[in-house]
Amino acid sequence: MAVSIRLRREGAKDRPYYRIVVADSRARKEGPYIELLGTYNPLEKGENYKIDLEKAESWIGKGAQPSETVNSIIKKARRSAKAAS
C-alpha cells in the first residue's frame, strides 16, 4: 500500500483550512485517512501551520511520501524547531 502525507481540505467556500494527514495514496482527497499530523491555514499571517514533527518523521521513515506543500511545511517546522532549541 502506497502511503502519502498530504493536505485534506476543510472549511467553507473561499475560506480554506487544511489538515495534514497520512493517507493511502489511492484514497480521494477528502476520503478516509490513517493519522492526523497537524493543520495548515493559508489565510493566517505568520506561522500558519501546526505539525507533529515526530509523527511526520516516523511516517517518512516508514516510506510515506510527503506532497510538495507538506514537504515545505515540514522543512519550515524543522527550521523553527532548530532555532528554538
C-alpha positions in Angstrom: 0.0 0.0 0.0 1.4 3.4 -1.0 1.1 5.9 1.7 1.4 9.7 1.3 1.4 12.7 3.7 -0.9 15.3 2.1 -3.4 18.1 2.8 -7.1 17.4 3.3 -9.3 20.4 2.6 -11.7 21.5 5.2 -13.5 24.8 5.7 -16.1 26.8 3.8 -16.1 28.2 0.3 -13.4 30.8 -0.1 -12.2 30.0 3.4 -9.8 27.0 3.0 -8.4 25.2 6.0 -6.3 22.1 5.7 -5.4 19.1 7.8 -2.1 17.4 7.3 -2.9 13.7 7.1 -1.3 10.4 6.4 -3.5 8.6 3.8 -3.5 5.8 1.3 -2.4 7.5 -2.0 -5.3 5.9 -3.8 -7.9 7.4 -1.5 -9.7 10.5 -2.6 -8.7 13.9 -1.3 -11.5 14.2 1.3 -11.6 10.5 1.9 -10.5 8.4 4.9 -7.1 8.9 6.4 -4.8 6.9 8.6 -3.5 9.5 11.0 -3.8 13.3 11.6 -0.4 15.0 11.9 -1.4 18.7 12.0 -3.1 21.7 10.4 -2.4 24.4 7.9 -4.3 27.7 7.4 -3.1 29.6 4.4 -5.2 32.7 5.2 -3.3 33.2 8.5 -0.3 35.5 8.7 3.0 34.4 10.2 3.3 30.8 11.4 0.2 29.3 9.8 0.8 25.6 10.5 1.0 23.2 13.4 2.6 19.8 12.8 3.8 16.9 15.0 7.3 16.5 13.6 8.0 13.3 15.5 5.0 11.6 13.8 5.9 13.0 10.4 9.5 11.8 10.7 8.2 8.4 11.8 5.9 8.1 8.7 8.6 9.3 6.4 11.0 6.7 7.9 8.3 4.0 7.1 8.2 5.1 3.4 5.4 7.7 3.3 5.9 10.3 0.5 5.0 13.9 1.5 3.4 16.2 -1.1 5.3 19.3 -2.2 3.4 21.6 0.1 3.6 19.3 3.1 7.4 18.8 2.4 7.8 22.6 2.6 5.8 22.8 5.8 8.0 20.1 7.3 11.1 22.0 6.3 9.8 25.2 7.9 8.9 23.3 11.1 12.4 21.8 11.3 14.0 25.2 10.9 11.8 26.8 13.6 12.4 23.8 16.0 16.1 24.0 15.4 16.1 27.8 16.1 14.0 27.4 19.2 16.5 24.9 20.8 
